Amino acid sequence: MTAALEQTCKKLKSDTPEARKHVADRLIECAKSGRRSMAHLIEAGEQALVQLEVSRPSSRWWRRVIGN
């Protein structure tokens, strides 16, 4: 699980403790569900990365909101 966490976190744009915790939580959920292979854990980690990107508004989005 540690290897999957490290491999996934290498892809983080901003490697913060909060982001790592989010990824780690998704890996734990994956493992608890019985999906414990490296492939499954990395897949869960990559899905966690997508969730992080979706929850973080892009600068373009913010510019549209403020009208710049």
C-alpha positions as CSV (number, residue, x, y, z in Angstrom):
1,M,0.0,0.0,0.0
2,T,2.9,2.4,0.7
3,A,4.3,1.8,-2.7
4,A,0.9,2.6,-4.3
5,L,0.7,5.8,-2.2
6,E,4.1,7.0,-3.2
7,Q,3.6,6.1,-6.9
8,T,0.3,8.0,-6.9
9,C,1.6,11.0,-5.0
10,K,4.4,11.5,-7.5
11,K,1.6,12.7,-9.8
12,L,0.2,15.3,-7.5
13,K,0.5,18.9,-8.7
14,S,0.6,20.0,-5.1
15,D,2.0,17.4,-2.7
16,T,0.4,18.5,0.6
17,P,-0.4,16.5,3.7
18,E,-4.1,17.0,3.0
19,A,-3.8,15.6,-0.6
20,R,-1.7,12.6,0.6
21,K,-4.4,11.9,3.3
22,H,-7.1,12.0,0.7
23,V,-5.2,9.5,-1.5
24,A,-4.3,7.3,1.5
25,D,-7.9,7.2,2.6
26,R,-9.0,6.1,-0.9
27,L,-6.3,3.4,-0.8
28,I,-7.5,2.1,2.6
29,E,-11.1,2.0,1.3
30,C,-10.0,0.0,-1.7
31,A,-8.0,-2.5,0.4
32,K,-10.9,-2.9,2.9
33,S,-13.2,-3.7,0.0
34,G,-11.0,-6.6,-0.8
35,R,-9.2,-5.1,-3.8
36,R,-5.6,-5.4,-2.6
37,S,-3.5,-5.9,-5.7
38,M,-1.1,-3.2,-6.7
39,A,-3.1,-2.5,-9.9
40,H,-6.3,-2.0,-7.9
41,L,-4.6,0.3,-5.4
42,I,-3.0,2.4,-8.1
43,E,-6.3,2.6,-9.8
44,A,-7.9,3.8,-6.6
45,G,-5.1,6.3,-6.1
46,E,-5.5,7.7,-9.6
47,Q,-9.3,8.1,-9.0
48,A,-8.4,10.0,-5.8
49,L,-6.2,12.3,-7.9
50,V,-9.2,13.0,-10.2
51,Q,-11.4,13.8,-7.2
52,L,-8.8,16.3,-6.0
53,E,-8.6,18.0,-9.4
54,V,-12.4,18.2,-9.7
55,S,-12.8,19.7,-6.2
56,R,-10.1,22.4,-6.9
57,P,-11.4,25.1,-9.1
58,S,-9.1,26.1,-12.0
59,S,-7.8,29.6,-12.5
60,R,-9.8,29.8,-15.7
61,W,-13.0,29.0,-13.8
62,W,-12.2,31.7,-11.2
63,R,-11.5,34.3,-13.9
64,R,-14.9,33.5,-15.4
65,V,-16.5,34.0,-12.0
66,I,-14.8,37.4,-11.4
67,G,-15.1,38.5,-15.0
68,N,-11.5,38.8,-16.0
